[in-house]
Amino acid sequence: MQPIGVFDSGVGGLSVLQALRRELPQERFVYVSDAGHAPYGERDVAYVLQRSLAIGDYLVRKHHARALVVACNTATAAAIATLRSAYPLLPIVGVEPALKPAAVRSHTGVVGVLATRGTLASGKFKALLQAQSSHARFVLQACDGLAAAIEHDDVTQIRALCTRYTAAMGSFGNAPGAIDTVVLGCTHYAFATHVFHELLGPEVALIEAGQPVAQRTHSLLAQKITYDAAAGVPNVGTGWVELWTTGAVATLQDAAERWLTGSGPAHYVELF
Ligand code: DGL
C-alpha cells in the first residue's frame, strides 16, 4: 500500500504524525524532516516554497505517496496552494493556527497566538485572522528561535524563550481582559506544552492542530479507499513509519524515540 507523506522543517511535524498514527493506526507514513534547511519560520517565502516543492516531489516520486500532510504551519502558508496545483489529484492536507476553535473556547474573548514570523506575516494567516476578528481579540507573538531550541532539545533556551514571549503578550488567566486560550501555531511548540502550562497556569487552554489535521486526512482518505482486487479487502497498510532527514540523523532519531512509539531508524537524504 502506498504511504502517506508527511513533512516539516524539522521534528515539529512529529506532533502531527503522533495524531495521524492514533487516527490511522494501520497506515504507512514516510516522514521528512528538512532540518538541513531549517528554520523555515525566519526564511523568506520563496525559499520555503522551493523547499516544500522539492520535498513534495521526493515524497510523490520516490515514495509514491498517495497523500501529503504538510505538518508545518509556515510551509502550509507559503506552499500549499502551489503544491495543490502541482498535484491536483493528490489529497493534500495542511496545518494552520487553530484560531476558530480557540475563539469558540475562550471565555474572556482574548486569545494568544504563538507562531513563526513567517506564518504571522503570510496572506493566508491574515485572511484567517480577518475571518475570526469579530469573535475574539487576538494577541499575536512571533517566537524567533523557539522552533530551533525545541529542535535541539535545548531545555534552558526553550524555557527562556517561552518566558520572554509569553511575558510580552500581557496577562493570562480567567480575569476580564486576560488571555485564557493560547494557539500553538507552530508544530514544534506542541513539544513545549509542559513549559507553557507551567508558565501560564492550568486555567489557560493550549490549542494545537494535530488532531483536526489527522481527522481531516482520515476523511479525505476514507473517500478514496482502494481495494485489493484479488482479495476484495480494503488496501490498508500495517502501521509503519519511515523517517528521513536532510539534517542530523541523531536529532530526528532521538526526537522520534521520545515522542513516537514503534518508529524505525531515521535515515539521511540529500534533497535539493
Ligand atoms: N514547525 C514549523 C511550523 O509549524 C516551523 C518551524 C520552523 O521555523 O522551521 O511553522
Boltz pocket constraint, residues with backbone or C-beta under 6 A from the ligand:
constraints:
  - pocket:
      binder: B
      contacts: [[A, 8], [A, 9], [A, 10], [A, 12], [A, 13], [A, 38], [A, 39], [A, 40], [A, 41], [A, 42], [A, 71], [A, 72], [A, 73], [A, 74], [A, 75], [A, 116], [A, 119], [A, 147], [A, 185], [A, 186], [A, 187], [A, 188]]
      max_distance: 6.0
